[in-house]
Amino acid sequence: MPAEQTDGFADNWAYLRTELHWLERLLMAAVAKQRKEAKEIDRVAQSKADRATSHWWKGIITAEGNIAYDEYRQPAGVKTSYSSQIEAQIQASQRQGIVLALPALRDRLGLNLFEKNLVLMSLAPEVNRRYSKLYHYLQGEDSPAKTDLPTLDLVLRLLCKNDQEWRVARNHLMGSSRLIRHKLLNFLPAAENTLLNAPLKLSVPLINYLLADHPTLQTLDELLTPADASKPTEPAAPALIRKVPRVATPVLLQHITLTQIWSDLVLPTSTIEQLQQMAKRIQGYSAAVENWNLASEAMVPPGLVALLTGEPGTGKTAAALALATELQTPLWQVDLAAIDPIDYTDLLSEIRTTAPTVLLIDSAQVWLKRAALVSAVQLQQFWTERRQQAAITLFSLTHSAAVQVRWQRQLDQQIQFVPPGAIERLLLWQNAFPVKVPLESDINWTALAELPLNRREIQTLGQEAICYAAAESASAVSLSHILQALVQYGWRVEIQPLRPKRRSKKKTEA
């Protein structure tokens, strides 16, 4: 990046020049690699058939290069810090009130990094025809697509590092990309050719907006209006929420209204105190703004981001429920392991729109690990937005080592959850049965507590035992019902029921 732009970009064209300079370096590296490969093939190939099968026989003749994936880009040659550097300049420009067209479009539609760079590649030939010449060369002389525009095949090969990224990017583009939904990007007809040979063409209004000297947010709203024209007008919302279109009803987020009071939370005292301090922080911020009429802009951002680590069944969800109960709000939860990567943008949109006070994100390593399929820019924006709200964001996973150092440094709390000991298991067994459910006096709680079960397993076994007792029309749940539930889950143990204590009769004097 140019050294003189340390305080943000002066205008939209200063930003575009920087991005196009990055694109040109990417293309030139791809050209250099293709030329090298062409020379290697020409030394051996004697026919068109040899050239068509070069990816097979090249792996036998030479061991140089990566033969596992057909890509032009050299991943090691790309500076990993470029995205964070340019994002810092974008943020600096926005603080000065300077609107940058492509970043504003990205934020407004929640575009991922692939979509943003795809727009850049499609825009480049509208700026200078040298990009078209580079595209022609990289797409090959034998390519049926004779166009100045990049094809879908070229975009996927240049912007995706591996087969998995290729698949995710293509599926998202074909399935749920807002660029297609808003008719900002079109696939030009490619006759009877494959979709990979289809040129990518931006709409003329979008091109004019991206190349404007002084783009405005009003122009962007007008550009997107036709796609929303049939929808009812929504009331004005804060700028933070209007970056992504509203979602009527959350689909990917789960809404949990169960209650969990602190006294029923079977966790170490130190852990409960950490959770209570987090709740007090959110309550105190709201009270300070309301009671003392403090300006929220003058205070530290109220949002808290915490990492909950521990094996499944160690109480992370119960802790989140206790926080939500204390703050008198429902708990919103999502398991990233159950979400397709192509739905990440929609998920972030739901979170922005719903703005939950307490949000629990399970399988958080999917986003926080080094090779995450969500871009670091998107995640940083999400992190920043959550901090601006009086809200608690809980990332839940098994091991903290799965989290990148850059995200660990931004956490407010790291809370470790450990499997319950015998004393905790005793309380969990007794709490597994609601007060309304009658219990026989023969249940050997101490012996049950010796079984190395976690809290989730204990709760499940308690519910199973209740069902068995109800099916038999028993007057109360007994030890036999609990043992029956244990057998169903693979636990064959011998636990003796408690014998009722005999009361000693005191001898009375005659």
Secondary structure, DSSP 8 states (H G I E B T S, - for coil): --TT-TT--SSHHHHHHHHHHHHHHHHHHHHHHHHHHHHHHHHH--SHHHHHTHHHHHHHH---S--SS--S--GGGS-TTHHHHHHHHHHHHHHTT---HHHHHHHHHT--HHHHHHHHHHHGGGT-THHHHHHHHHH-TT-S---SS-BHHHHHHHH-SSHHHHHHHHHHHHHT-HHHHTTSEEE---TTS-GGG-BEEE-HHHHHHHT-SS--HHHHHHHHHHHHTTS-------HHHHTS---SS-SSSEEE-----GGG--S-HHHHHHHHHHHHHHHHHHHHHHHS---GGGS----EEEEEE--TTSSHHHHHHHHHHHTTS-EEEEEGGGS-GGGHHHHHHHHHHH--SEEEEESTHHHHSTT-SS-HHHHHHHHHHHHTSS-EEEEEES-GGGS-HHHHTT-SEEEE-----HHHHHHHHHHTS-TTS-B-TT--HHHHHTS---HHHHHHHHHHHHHHHHHTT-SSB-HHHHHHHHHHTT--------------------
